[in-house]
Amino acid sequence: MSLRQLVWTLVSSELDEKLDEHKLHGTFLRSFQRLSSSGRGTVAPPDELIVKHLQGLGRQRGHDRHVLRFQSLRSRLHHSAARPVLALLFHLRGGDRGVVEDVSRPTLKEVRGGWHLASLANQKEISEAKIVRDLLFALQGVSSDCFDSSCEVDPAVLLTRPAWLLCHRILGLAKLHLRLSTDAKEAMGHGLLHQALCEALRKQLQGYYEVLAQLMSCEGLSLRSLWARLLAPMTRLHFLSQLCEGSRGVFGGALSSMVFASGFSGDIVAQDLAKEILRSVVKPLWSMIRAWMTEGELQDPYGEFFVIADASVPLEDLWNRAYSLELEMVPSFISLELARKILLAGKSVNFIRLCCRRTWSPEPLGTSELLPEEEIGASFDLASRVERLSSKTNEHLVKLLMNHFSLGEHALALRRFLLLGQGDFVQSLMDALQEELDIDANKIHKHQLMGILEMALRQSNAQFCSVDVLGRLGIKLRSPERGERGWDVFLLDYSIDSPLHVVFTPNIMQKYDRAFSFLWKLRRVSHALAASWNQHMALQRHLCRDQRDSLDRLSLLETRQTLHRCTLLRHEMHHFVQNVQSYVLEVLDTSWAKLQQGWQKSSDLDEVISQHERYLAAVEEGAFLAKGSEAILSGVSALLSLVLEFCTLQEQACASCFEVAAVEEEESVEAVFQAVRGRPFARSLAECRASLDHLASTFQMKLQLFLRALEDQPERHSEFSVLSFLLCRLDFNTHYENRTLWSTCFAWRCELQRKSRHMGRRRRPSMASWVVVPVLPCRGLLGIPLQVSLQKEKG
């Protein structure tokens, strides 16, 4: 049996058999129409209507049995068939809201056409014009007879399926309008960019209201024509609704990025809307950028700008720590490089005003809009304007530091004094400080050293430096440790104030102190070797001038042997010290030239700081202070300490020789003989030669370890320092390589002799019976490793 037959049977059985056939047929048509259109719209479900009806009956009768029984029966019905059946039964219920009234019978053609509109309450005919008028009211958010304030169809209104579908679509537009209107009113307190977005939404709704006003003035407007004219506003409001949904929980630069990304669509209408809205949204952002770059002010009450400030940072750290970029707030249409330039321009303005105590008023950034007139996604005019203003501000700051605050002059002063580039001053200072710094570190006083420093400045070309530079130069002493002398704690100091502190930070000045300590020790060793050579030459001239008898000639021979050994060892040490010093000075000169070239090309303060840090890194690498050069620095320090020990030993030997010569001049030969036998200096020459031999072997061993450390040092590919050049200089003729080989041969020979004596063999092994095998690594020229060892003869 078909659905139509079932409905006819149900209507015939439930209604009075005495009804007129026309009324019975009309009731059947309305019931069938209600059944076919139920569950399709936004009207309340029939089960809810039945429950409300039964609850009303229960309140009248004082019990809820009908509601409970209905819910029990409702649970037994199949879900897909329950709603149409319940709707039909509710439609056919008896009582004062029955549908069997004296109305004209709708024809089958009207029902099939779908345009019959009636009210169930009073069964009055509802014209299409009234539905259109009520829909226009609903599109403005106003309730009417057919539609409530929530844009839902009144349950008492009966619509055909086509009419219901059109009304449902049009009411969807009304709901979009209600949602957008609510969002546009919730702008206060959410941020400037969010308020700008809501203002743009209100402007778009003004166009929507203009369309509705035109539709209200139209006469004879049908549902179909109304829907056709609302298609364009529907598209715009759908885009605006999606934009509002995407903006929830997003603010600041991220909000402008979201609006910008919404314009990348194939829909031309969406592109135009996105461009127009973005132009409004970025106006607060553009004002923030302009205020930051021209005045150095952060006009950001809601934290939406991509530049943030830390108020707890002291003024000394303004450039490095006070301002930073919030990457999440950088709009997607502003590159990170452009954002960095915006940050740098504002920092430069604040640095000029707060640290340099100067006024700076850059040209206005302009009041034009942030977006171009071209299509969205094109290059913005913002980049060129930011580039122009940032370049002028940064260039002004660099010139201010270089010219007015003499940054280059102070960097040169640090090179002259703390890096010991002023040779005559260093020589004069060491000569004057010799006696003061030879004593224990706990016994020296800063005020005494300051007088010596001023004297050394007056005795050298350093006196021609500016008064400002000389006034900044001073002395500071490190905290001494046990056993240290004044040489170990002495440091030259150079005071730095604002705004130069941004380049010469405390951390940078500590690196200068470390470099000074190493260079000071290197110069001290060179100075000590020169002093020992002068003492040696004075003794040599004294011995050659005097004539001695046989006893004197014997003493003279021992003296000359001792001095000869001193000369050989001093020359070897001087070769080492001179090459290391030449290597370090070459690195310093090269890096200084690079610094001057880099500063001439620097366009902002960050580049100035970067160039100076690169220069200081090269100084540290040349002075073996860089990370990874600990073994090299340890080897150099040990060798320099041996050189100082040698200078002390030679000074003692020369003092003994001068004492012997003085005694021989005053006493007779017998007295000299007795004096030589009875005084300690008679035995000091032999002890001195033994100490020299031990010192020479220790120096050669440590030098071999140092050369091995140079070989093992990884290649750094530095433009300033190449350790292989130093390796080549120290052993340019493979002297130490050959000495290593023969030292190994000698050690093997001694071992063979010891074992031969132990085994009862008294024969000496010949050199020809040894076999060379590549086991023990030895160093070759230019750092090329050689592997040589010796093996005992077979059998």
Summary of the structure (lengths in Angstrom):
residues: 795
radius of gyration: 50.8
end to end distance: 120.0
largest distance: 173.9
contacts: 2342
relative contact order: 0.04
helix: 68%
strand: 5%
